[in-house]
Amino acid sequence: APNPDVFPLLFQTSVYVVFAIVAYFTESGQEFAPKSIHELRWVILDTFAALYVYGVFRFREGIANQAYGIESKKETNEEPLIPPANAAGKLRNAVRTAGNALEQLPIFLISMYMYAFVRPFLAGIFGAIEIVLYIAYPFVFGCDGKKPGPLLQLSTIPRYMLNEYMMVASIMTLFDLVRATEKV
């Protein structure tokens, strides 16, 4: 098994190096500068949509706690409102979906807004893709009470990659570390 103290650092560093190389070429000629509200409209729409989806996930988590009776009825003799057929798995799905959204939301919003200073329209596109992947999370997580579904990485890994690219490309552009274009 890989060393848990060293492997994450080496892996993350190598991912950032690869994204820095990609950004060097793909962001050539771009500048990190304030944009107009009109240019940011898709990023603002994505922000609203991401917060809306997060609210739905939190509401779903609360309803699942109440319905399956695992958390909310621990200290009483009440029976769950819904028969507990795979209740632990369904509750775990709701809790992890809301938890994952909460964990990723700050990173997503910050990276999207950073990248919006470079390419606002593309930041909006990346944000929309990220939201679709957020929405897919509970479906690919599965309802097994012990472990997540095998397709979970289809929701998480692309989001991590989008966030990391937007952050690296923004920093590269901010510090003029992208390939300069010749001015005619």
N, C-alpha and C positions, 0 to 999 in steps of 0.2 A: 504494500500500500504506500502511496506517496506520503512524504512527510507533511503533516498538516501545518507545520510552522513555516515551511519553505515553499512548498508547491504553490499555494495561492498567490504568494508574492511574485514568484517567477512567472506563473501563468498570466496574472493580471498585467505585469510589466510587459510581457511579450505582446499581449493584445493591444496595449496602448502604443507600443512601438509600431506595430503593423498599422494601426489607425493613423498614427502620425505620418507614416510614409504615404498612406492613401490620401490624407488631407493635404499633404505637401503639394500633390499634383491636382487633386480635384477642387481645392479651394484657391487655386492660383488666381490672382487678380482680385480677390475678394477683400473687403475691408470690414473691420469690426467697428460699426458705427450705429448711432441711434437711428431708428426707422420711424416712419409715420404710423399713426394709428391705423390708417387704411392698409398699410403693408402688413400690419400685425393682426389683421382681423381673423385670419385662420388660426393663428396661435391663441388668440383670445377665445375663439369658439372651442378650440381643443381644451383649453383650461376649464371652461364651463362644462364641457362634456365629461372630462376626467373627474371633476368634482361631483357631478351628477352620478356617474357610475359608482364612484366611491360611496356616495350616500346610499345608493341602492344596495351595495354590498354590505354596508353596516346595518341597514334596516333588515336585510335578509338574515344577518347573523343574529340580531336580536329576536326576530321571529323564530328562527331555528332553535335558539336557546329556550324560548317559551314553549314551542310546539313539542320538542323532543324531550323536554323535562329533565335533561341531564344536569344543566347548570342551575336553572331557576327553581327546581323542585328538590334539590339535594337535601334540604333540611326539613322537608315535610313528607307526609305519607301519601301525598296526592299522586295519582297516576298521570303519566304524560297524556297530553291532549290527543296525540296521534300514536297509533301503535308503534312500538319501537323497532319495526322491521328496518334493519340497517341504520338505526337512529344515530349511533356513534359515528358512522362514516359520513352520514349526511350533515351532522353537526360539525364534524371536523372539516368537511368541505366548506361550509359557510364561514367558519372561524378562520381557516387558512386563506380563503379568498379575500376576506376583509383585511386580514393581517398582511398579506402580500401587497394588496393595494396600498395600505398605509405605509409599508416599508418602501415601496417603489415610488410613490407619488411625489415626495420632495425631490428625489433625484431626477425624475422625469421632468417635473415642471422647471427646475433650475436649468437642466441641460437644454430643454426646448427653448427657454427664454434666452439663454446664452447664445444658442445657435440662431435665434431670430435676429440677433444683431449682425449676423453674417448673411444668412439667406432666409428671410422670413417666410417666403412661400414654401420652401423645402422643409423648414422647421414645422410648418403647419401640416405638410404631408406626412412627415415622420411622426408627428403627434397623433394624427388620425390613425396611422397604422398601429401605433402603440395602444390606442384606446380599443381598437378591434381586438388586439391581443389580450388586453385586460379583460374584455368581455368573454373571450374564449377560456380564460383561466378556470372558472368553476366547471366547465364542461370537460376539460382535459384533466382536471385534478382527480376526478373519480370520487366514488363514495365508499371506498374500502376504508374501514376504520383503522387499519394498520399502516398503510403506505399510500403515497400518491400514485395516480395512474401513470402508465409508461409514456404517455404523450405529453406530459406536463411541460417538458422542455420546449415544445412547440409554441408555448405561450411565453415562457420566461426568457430563454436564451436570446431570441430576436429583440426583446425589449432591452435586455442588458446591452446588447450590441448597439442598438440605436442610441441609447443614452450615452454610452461611452464614446461613440463616434461624434455625437454632437458636442460633448464636452471637449474632447481632444481637438476637433476641428476649430472650435471657438477659441481655445487657448492659442493654438498655432496661428490663427488669423490675428488675434489680438496682439501678439508679440511679433508680427510680421515674419513668421517662420514658414510661410507658404511661398511657393515659387512666384517670383515677381514676373509680371507680364511686361513685355516691351511696350512702351508708349509710343504711339506714332505721331 
